[in-house]
Amino acid sequence: MKDEIFGVLQRIGRSFMLPIALLPVAGLFLGIGASLTNITTLETYNLMGVMGPGTIAFAILTVISQAGSIIFENLPILFAMGVAIGMAKKEKAVSALAGAVAFFIMHATISAMISVFGAPDLDGATTVVLGINSLQMGVFGGIIVGMGVAALHNKYYKIELPAVLSFFGGTRFVPIVSAIVYLLVGILMYFIWPFIQMGIYAIGGLVMKSGYVGTWIYGVMERALIPFGLHHVFYLPFWQTAMGGTQMIGGSLIEGAQNIFFAELAQPDIAHFSVSATRFMSGKFPLMIFGLPAAAAAMYRCAKVENRKKVEGLLISAAITSMLTGITEPLEFTFLFVAPGLYMIHCVLAGLSYMLMHIFKVAVGMTFSGGLIDLFLFGILQGNAKTNWVWIIIIGLIYAVVYYFLFSFIIKKFDLKTPGRGDEEEVKLYTRSDYNQKKSGDNNSSVNQVVDALSEAIVMGLGTIENISDLDCCATRLRITVFETSKVDDGILKSTGASGVIHRGSGVQIIYGPKVTVIKSNLEDYIEAVKSGAIIVPTVLKESIKDESRVDSKKESVKELILTSPIKGSTIAIEEINDGVFSEHMLGDGLAFIPSEGIAYAPCDCVIDSITDTKHAINMLSDNGAEILLHIGLDTIHLKGEPFNVLVKEGQKVKRGDILMEFDINAIKSAGYSIYSPLIITNTDDFDEVKVLQNVEVDNNTDVLLIK
């Protein structure tokens, strides 16, 4: 029973992510628009002449401010539609329509009941929802609609009606049954919601009376629920309902901490934002901007010297993500599983951060999470008088010192196996060449057998497509429901680059970080393609993925390889091109070319491993295992393939000097992009040396790279 409840809560939590994802852009609009149309702000920064009332800038910023406000004012219907989409298994667009229909009908029914029987005798009981006089249900009303509609949708979207009514069957039946059900729900809510509302007010009052201790408990709980993916379920009522407080602003009763902050943000005469509201938000800033990045620095320093280069990219990218966006899971999951005790200490410190912000009356709100972007918009830009944002910097610097030395001490004292401290090899995100293979003896040439390696590996780790019941994601993790948990292989899933894998009942969460939405989309496409027969899954056994001898034998078989120039023209050192990804060797070692003609040649005998959709880059796999990337121009992905004519296809074997593609040099230059074209060995770490042989004028017969 507990696992079933957890599974339901997990699905609810992930369904919140779609409407929550709207908040950053809405907050950006409101933060910039409201701040730069505030007369006090304009006078403070001497901007009245260029941005004051009557100027074009003032008019544009007013529009931007209103565009942000409308999102926060109408979150209930956005949650109704978003939750319906998130919890629907198929035909999600239909569930969105049904969610909107049910939302309108429920509130219209409540409005009719109020007009007939009168409004409940409770302060703040009613409000206007999309022009309808209804009960003050807030986002709870939207969630009630979304969950109910999703349940109806999943039950009836395939319903077959008698022949005479067959037109109304299937997906058309879902909005119809939702309308009928939510007419009844509206009547029911008229009678029971006032009692629920009284209970919410009572809980909110208790939370407010709990003072600093209550703030600390809130912060501890919010972090403690991160591993289970239930933190959205926990904090949302505080941000969006009366549990987080109520306040009269601009003549309207506003419920919920986040709603209160943004309502105040839109008011030009606010002297100081409400600390009683921002106590549920401000504590994230010292933690995410200072504390966790310092923890990453500590883990780097504690890593074995020979392993530091391996973990450097992981820890730096996770720390920057935490600082800028406030998304912390990629960093937290690097130590959660290997040192749960350390994570518990982290939770205690997180609660303390919330409490300190409350004590020092810091009133900085946020849209999604506490990174530098939100700090600038809703703290620094608003001024210290309104927000006390300076205390975030002061406490944050102290937190950086505490986290660095505390993590360093505990990791070394208890020999915790944080990244880089184990003897095991670096976890590798396997490439296509590790998995893709042609099915020998298959004469069906019309079937595309080159498949998405990452998606294939995830499916294999989950125990085949047939074991997947439901697939979705939140901000940082894939959330999957499986039929048989015994078939799930964590080793394979972690080999795909996951920071961690969490099990609870039939639910599996795979943590990838902010890139998870792309992974989910590719995975859905892959599953659909396999089910439709568009691709055939290569015969790759799980054992072959985990078999270390397979990797070792590959390394032992590597011999020297000389690459000839794929470009006629001249060369330039990779460190000298204006692209950090290449110049800092993030993808591997190599060199770059300045083409004199628009033709690219194969630098060795190889197989075409993959071609980007925008045709600007080709990945090749040599006979000795070198993974070779040829990238024509810099940032040319934005040209959407127009200047490129690829003459080979994926899976094709080519010989040294064969023409791979033609490209229009002038078109690339005229579009404003650099023509510098890198040639990179992307698995450089598999070799002892990648040596540049030539830095002069070259043609397609010139030796340019030696791989040992």
TADAZI-V248397 format. One record per residue. N is the residue number from 0. OMEGA is omega in whole degrees, -180 to 180 (* if undefined). Layout:
N/OMEGA, N/OMEGA
This chain:
0/180, 1/180, 2/178, 3/179, 4/178, 5/-180, 6/178, 7/180, 8/178, 9/179, 10/177, 11/-179, 12/-179, 13/180, 14/177, 15/-169, 16/-179, 17/177, 18/179, 19/-180, 20/178, 21/-170, 22/180, 23/-179, 24/177, 25/178, 26/177, 27/178, 28/-176, 29/-178, 30/180, 31/-176, 32/-178, 33/-178, 34/-174, 35/168, 36/177, 37/-175, 38/-180, 39/179, 40/-179, 41/179, 42/-180, 43/-177, 44/177, 45/-177, 46/-176, 47/-176, 48/-176, 49/-176, 50/-178, 51/179, 52/-179, 53/179, 54/177, 55/-179, 56/-180, 57/180, 58/180, 59/-179, 60/176, 61/177, 62/180, 63/179, 64/180, 65/178, 66/176, 67/-178, 68/-175, 69/178, 70/-178, 71/180, 72/-175, 73/178, 74/-179, 75/-179, 76/176, 77/176, 78/178, 79/-179, 80/-178, 81/179, 82/177, 83/178, 84/-175, 85/-176, 86/176, 87/-178, 88/-179, 89/175, 90/-172, 91/180, 92/179, 93/-180, 94/177, 95/177, 96/-180, 97/178, 98/178, 99/180, 100/-178, 101/180, 102/179, 103/-176, 104/179, 105/-178, 106/176, 107/178, 108/178, 109/179, 110/179, 111/179, 112/178, 113/-179, 114/-179, 115/-172, 116/179, 117/-178, 118/177, 119/-179, 120/-176, 121/180, 122/178, 123/-176, 124/-175, 125/177, 126/178, 127/-180, 128/-179, 129/179, 130/-179, 131/176, 132/-173, 133/178, 134/179, 135/-178, 136/179, 137/-179, 138/175, 139/178, 140/178, 141/-180, 142/177, 143/179, 144/-176, 145/-179, 146/-180, 147/180, 148/179, 149/178, 150/178, 151/-179, 152/-178, 153/-180, 154/-168, 155/-172, 156/176, 157/-175, 158/176, 159/-180, 160/176, 161/-173, 162/-177, 163/-180, 164/-172, 165/179, 166/-176, 167/-180, 168/178, 169/-176, 170/179, 171/-178, 172/-173, 173/177, 174/-179, 175/-179, 176/178, 177/179, 178/-179, 179/-177, 180/-175, 181/165, 182/178, 183/178, 184/179, 185/177, 186/-179, 187/-179, 188/179, 189/-176, 190/-173, 191/-175, 192/178, 193/178, 194/176, 195/-179, 196/177, 197/178, 198/179, 199/178, 200/-179, 201/178, 202/178, 203/178, 204/179, 205/179, 206/-178, 207/-179, 208/-176, 209/175, 210/-175, 211/179, 212/178, 213/178, 214/178, 215/179, 216/178, 217/-178, 218/179, 219/-178, 220/-178, 221/179, 222/-176, 223/-178, 224/179, 225/-178, 226/-178, 227/-180, 228/-176, 229/-177, 230/178, 231/179, 232/-177, 233/-171, 234/-174, 235/178, 236/178, 237/-178, 238/-167, 239/-179, 240/-178, 241/174, 242/179, 243/178, 244/176, 245/-178, 246/175, 247/-180, 248/179, 249/179, 250/180, 251/176, 252/-179, 253/180, 254/175, 255/-174, 256/-178, 257/179, 258/178, 259/-179, 260/-176, 261/173, 262/177, 263/180, 264/-179, 265/180, 266/-175, 267/-173, 268/179, 269/-180, 270/179, 271/-180, 272/-174, 273/178, 274/180, 275/176, 276/-175, 277/176, 278/180, 279/-178, 280/-169, 281/-176, 282/-179, 283/-171, 284/178, 285/-178, 286/-170, 287/-178, 288/-174, 289/-172, 290/-176, 291/174, 292/176, 293/176, 294/177, 295/178, 296/179, 297/180, 298/178, 299/-179, 300/-179, 301/179, 302/175, 303/-176, 304/-178, 305/-179, 306/-174, 307/180, 308/-179, 309/-175, 310/-176, 311/-178, 312/180, 313/-175, 314/-180, 315/-179, 316/179, 317/179, 318/179, 319/177, 320/178, 321/-177, 322/-174, 323/-171, 324/-177, 325/175, 326/-169, 327/-172, 328/178, 329/180, 330/-178, 331/-177, 332/175, 333/179, 334/-178, 335/-172, 336/-179, 337/-178, 338/-179, 339/177, 340/178, 341/178, 342/177, 343/177, 344/177, 345/180, 346/179, 347/178, 348/177, 349/177, 350/179, 351/178, 352/177, 353/-177, 354/180, 355/177, 356/177, 357/-178, 358/-177, 359/173, 360/176, 361/-175, 362/178, 363/179, 364/-179, 365/178, 366/-173, 367/-179, 368/-166, 369/177, 370/-178, 371/-178, 372/179, 373/179, 374/-180, 375/-175, 376/-169, 377/175, 378/-175, 379/-177, 380/-178, 381/179, 382/-177, 383/-179, 384/-179, 385/-168, 386/-173, 387/-175, 388/-179, 389/-180, 390/176, 391/179, 392/-177, 393/180, 394/-179, 395/179, 396/176, 397/179, 398/179, 399/179, 400/-178, 401/-178, 402/-177, 403/-175, 404/179, 405/178, 406/-180, 407/-178, 408/-176, 409/-180, 410/-179, 411/-178, 412/-176, 413/178, 414/-180, 415/-175, 416/173, 417/-174, 418/177, 419/-178, 420/178, 421/178, 422/-177, 423/178, 424/178, 425/176, 426/-173, 427/171, 428/-173, 429/-178, 430/179, 431/-174, 432/177, 433/-173, 434/-170, 435/174, 436/177, 437/175, 438/-178, 439/177, 440/-179, 441/-177, 442/-178, 443/-175, 444/-179, 445/-179, 446/179, 447/-177, 448/176, 449/-169, 450/178, 451/-173, 452/-178, 453/179, 454/179, 455/-179, 456/179, 457/179, 458/179, 459/178, 460/179, 461/176, 462/180, 463/-179, 464/-177, 465/-179, 466/-178, 467/179, 468/-175, 469/-176, 470/176, 471/177, 472/170, 473/-175, 474/-173, 475/-173, 476/169, 477/178, 478/-174, 479/169, 480/-178, 481/178, 482/-179, 483/-177, 484/-178, 485/-179, 486/-177, 487/-179, 488/-178, 489/-179, 490/178, 491/-179, 492/179, 493/179, 494/179, 495/179, 496/180, 497/176, 498/-180, 499/178, 500/-178, 501/178, 502/170, 503/-176, 504/179, 505/-180, 506/177, 507/177, 508/-179, 509/-172, 510/179, 511/-175, 512/-173, 513/-180, 514/-171, 515/-178, 516/177, 517/178, 518/180, 519/-180, 520/178, 521/-180, 522/178, 523/178, 524/-179, 525/-180, 526/179, 527/-179, 528/179, 529/-179, 530/-179, 531/-179, 532/-180, 533/175, 534/176, 535/-178, 536/178, 537/-179, 538/179, 539/-178, 540/178, 541/-177, 542/-178, 543/178, 544/-175, 545/-174, 546/-177, 547/-179, 548/179, 549/179, 550/-179, 551/-179, 552/178, 553/-180, 554/-179, 555/-176, 556/-177, 557/176, 558/178, 559/178, 560/175, 561/177, 562/173, 563/-177, 564/176, 565/-173, 566/169, 567/-178, 568/178, 569/-178, 570/176, 571/-180, 572/-177, 573/-179, 574/-173, 575/-179, 576/-173, 577/176, 578/-174, 579/-179, 580/180, 581/-173, 582/179, 583/174, 584/180, 585/180, 586/-178, 587/-178, 588/179, 589/176, 590/-178, 591/-177, 592/172, 593/-172, 594/171, 595/174, 596/-174, 597/178, 598/176, 599/-176, 600/175, 601/-177, 602/180, 603/171, 604/-174, 605/174, 606/176, 607/-174, 608/179, 609/178, 610/-180, 611/180, 612/-179, 613/169, 614/-175, 615/-176, 616/180, 617/174, 618/-178, 619/178, 620/-178, 621/-179, 622/-178, 623/174, 624/178, 625/177, 626/-167, 627/177, 628/171, 629/-174, 630/-177, 631/-180, 632/178, 633/-178, 634/-178, 635/172, 636/-177, 637/179, 638/174, 639/172, 640/-172, 641/-177, 642/-170, 643/176, 644/-178, 645/-174, 646/177, 647/179, 648/-178, 649/-180, 650/-177, 651/174, 652/180, 653/178, 654/176, 655/178, 656/176, 657/179, 658/180, 659/-178, 660/170, 661/180, 662/-176, 663/-177, 664/-177, 665/179, 666/179, 667/-180, 668/-177, 669/177, 670/175, 671/-178, 672/178, 673/-180, 674/178, 675/-173, 676/-178, 677/169, 678/-170, 679/170, 680/-170, 681/174, 682/-179, 683/-176, 684/179, 685/-174, 686/177, 687/-175, 688/168, 689/-170, 690/176, 691/-177, 692/-170, 693/176, 694/-178, 695/175, 696/-176, 697/166, 698/-173, 699/174, 700/-176, 701/175, 702/-176, 703/-178, 704/173, 705/179, 706/178, 707/*
